[in-house]
Amino acid sequence: MKLTWLGTAGFWFNQSDFSFLIDPFISRNAQALPKLKTQISDLSPIHQIFISHGHFDHLMDVPYIAKRTRAKIYCSKIAAKTLLREGILPSQISYAEPGTVIDFGSYQAVCIPSHHVRFDIPLLLKTLMQAGTNLFSLYPLFKHWPKGQVFSWRFIFKNRPHKVFHHIGSAGCTQEEIQHIKQMGSIDVLMLPLQGHTRICDLTIKIAEHLAPKTVIAHHYDDFYPPISQFVDINPFKKALQELQPPIHFLEIKMGEVVSI
């Protein structure tokens, strides 16, 4: 199976018998770093698109991708309302409900209720200082793309060495949520977002420690939409993974890089 990190929380899972996206956000802006060479036109074919929540950096490119590919979209009711406003046909949208298990033959997708990370005051102040008067022009990004219910998604691939992938779109996991995920069984690859808090490495290492996956892939640490975003140094997170007992393997994927997994 080929896996591509598309920046922010976006990934492309691609194999001969399936091809799907989660949280694809390709457009970014001219100041975003690192630069992403992948174009929306490169994403083909796409059969399904899964959404963790409705913020612009998770949903804004989905209407265009869906219109090009006719992919089915699985999302919350609020995200669905946004997509309908953007011209997506109702027949192309499927409301995801917590606990929903969708079987596609080669893999299953399981919808789990989740939570958005709470932005802390130091991060908010830093963002306000960076944005300055530009914040007013960026307001529509927040107004027109409401968060809605937050999900994490578990993908169970049949007949694969790395069978269970668990994607978290925002690192606001509660203890109850973590316990629920643990009860679902072991995780081969945990995909964790490192964005939204000045102590995000500390928050996410606790999630990884409790869930104890075999491998962790970090995402959402890129400076995806300056001036309201920032690059996150993930080295403390990587070091902390190695210091756990037992240590957890970290798989680093560069943006736009296609890896076989």
N, C-alpha and C positions, 0 to 999 in steps of 0.2 A: 504494500500500500504506500502511495506517495502522500506526503503531508507537506503543506506549504503554510508558513506563517505570513499573513497578509498585512501585518501591522495591527496596532491596537489589540483587540480581542479576536481578530478575524483569522480563521483557518479554512483551508481547503483540503478536504479528504478526497482522494481520487484513486480509483482502481478500475479495472476493466468492467466490472459489473456494478459499480456505483460511483457517484460523484456528488458531493454535497458541501455546502458552506455553513459556517457558523459565524454570526456577527461580522459580515464582510464590510469593511470601510476602507475603500481604496482611494477616494478622491483627495482626502487630507487637505492641505493647502501648500502654497509655494514655500513657506518657511519650515515645513515639517522636516524633522530629521529622525533617523536617517532617511535618505531618499528611497522610495519604493519604485522599482522598475516595472513591476507587474501592473498591467492595465486591466480594466474591466473586460475589455475585449478578449483577454487571455483566458478568462474564466468560462470555459466551455468544454464539454456539455456540463450543465448543472441540473441535477434532478430535484434536490431538496435544499432549502435554506432554513436553518434553525436560529432563533433569536433569543438572547438571554434577557434583554430589556430594550426599551424603546428610545434611549438617548441617541442623539444624532450620530455619535461615533460608533454606534452598533447597528443603526437602522437606515441612515440617510441614503446609502447607495443601493439598498435592497430594491426599491421600486424599479430603478433602471435595469438592474441585473435580472430581476424577475420578468420584466417585459421582454428582455432579449432572449432569455432561456426558457421561459414558461415554467420555471421551477415552482414547486409547491412550497409555501412558506408556513412554518410552524411557530406561533408566537402567542403572546397574551392578547386579551381583548382590546386593551388600550393600544398596543402596537398595531393590531389589526385595524383599528379605527383610523390610525395615522396612515396606514397603507392604502386603505380605501379612499381617503382624501387625496392621496397621490395617484389615484387612477388604477390601482390594482383591482382586478375582478374578484368578487367574493368567492368564486369557485377556485381561485388560486390560493386562498388563505384557509388555514386550519387552526382553530383555537386550540392552544395547548392548555391542558389542565394538569395540576400537580398529580403525579402518579400515573399519568398517561404512558402507556407502552405502545410504541408504533413499530410494527414489524415490516421491514423492507426486503426480507428474504436473506440477503447477505449480511445484514446487520439490524439491530434493534436500537431505537432511540427512546430513552426514558426521561421524562420531564420531572424535575425536582424543584420544589419551591425554594427560593433563595432570598438574599437581601443585598442591597447596595451598600458599599462602604460609606461610612459617614465621614465627610470631609472635615478635617480638624481645623481649628482656628488659624494656626500658623500657615497651613497650606492655603486657606482662603485669603489671608492677608497677602501672601506672596503672589497669588494669582491676580488679585485686585491691583497690586502695584505693577505687575507685568502688563496687564491689559490696559490700565489707565482709561482714557476716554474711548478706546476701542471697544470697551465692554458694551457700550450702548448699541453699537452696530452689530455685535455678536449675539445680542439678546434673542433674536429670532431662532437661533440654534437651540436654545433651551425651551423657548415657548412652544415651538412647532413640533418638537420631538420629545414629548413627555415620557418619563421613565416607565410608568405602568408597573405591573407585577414583574418581579425578577425571578428568573429561572436559572438553574444550572442544568446541564444536559449530560447524561451518561450514554455512551455509545458502546454497544456490545457487538463485537465482530465475531462471526462464526469461523471456526477452524483457523485461528491465527495465534501465533506465539504471544503477541501483545494484544490481548483480547478486549480488555475493558479500558476505555478512555473516559475520563470525567473532566468536562470543561466547565470552569467557573468563570462567569463573565464579570463579576465584581466581588471584591473581597470583603463583603460584609457578613460572612457566615456566622451564624449564632451557634452556641453549643448544642442546642437542640437539632439544628440542621446538620452539624457535623456528626452527631450521634446517629441521626437518620441515615446519612450516607454510609457510615461505617456498617450499619446493620444490613445494607444492601450487598455487602460482600467486598472482597479485595479489589484494589484498583491497580492496573498495570501502569497506566500513564495518567498523571494528574496535571491538568493545564491551569496554572494559577496566574491571575492578573496582579501586577505590582504597580498600582497607580491609585491615587486618591487619598493618601494620608502621608504625613511626614515620617511616620514610623511603619510604613507599609511592609518593609522587610521583616520586622518583628511580628506583625500581624499574620503575614502569610506563612512564616516558618512554623507558627503554632498550628495553623491549619494542616500543613504538610506533616507535622509531627503526629498529630492526632489521627490523620487518615492513613499514614504510613504506606504510600504507594511505592511501587518498585522504582518508578522514574517520575521526575517532575520536569515539565516544560514551562518556563516563565513567559509571560506575554504582557502586553499593554504598558510596558515600561518605556516605550518610545515617545519622543516629543512630537505627538501626532497632529496637534493643531495649535501652534503658538499664536497668540500669547496666553491662551488659557490652558496650556499643557506644559509639561516639563519632562526632561529626560530623567529617569530614575537609575541610580547606580545600584545594580543588582548583585554586585560582588559580595556584600555582607550576607545576602540571602544564600548565595552559592556556598559560601564558607560555612554558614550555619548548617546547611544540609549535610555537609561532610562531617560535621561535629556531632551529629545525632548518633545515637546508638540503637540499632545499626544505622550507618550512613545511608542517605538516599541518593541514588544516581541522578545527576542533573544533565539533561539533554539540551544543549544550546542550539537554537535554530536562528539563523540570520533571516532578516526580513526578505521575502521573495525567494528564499532558497527552497528548493525542492529536495526533501530527504525521503529515503526509503525506510520504513519502520515496520 
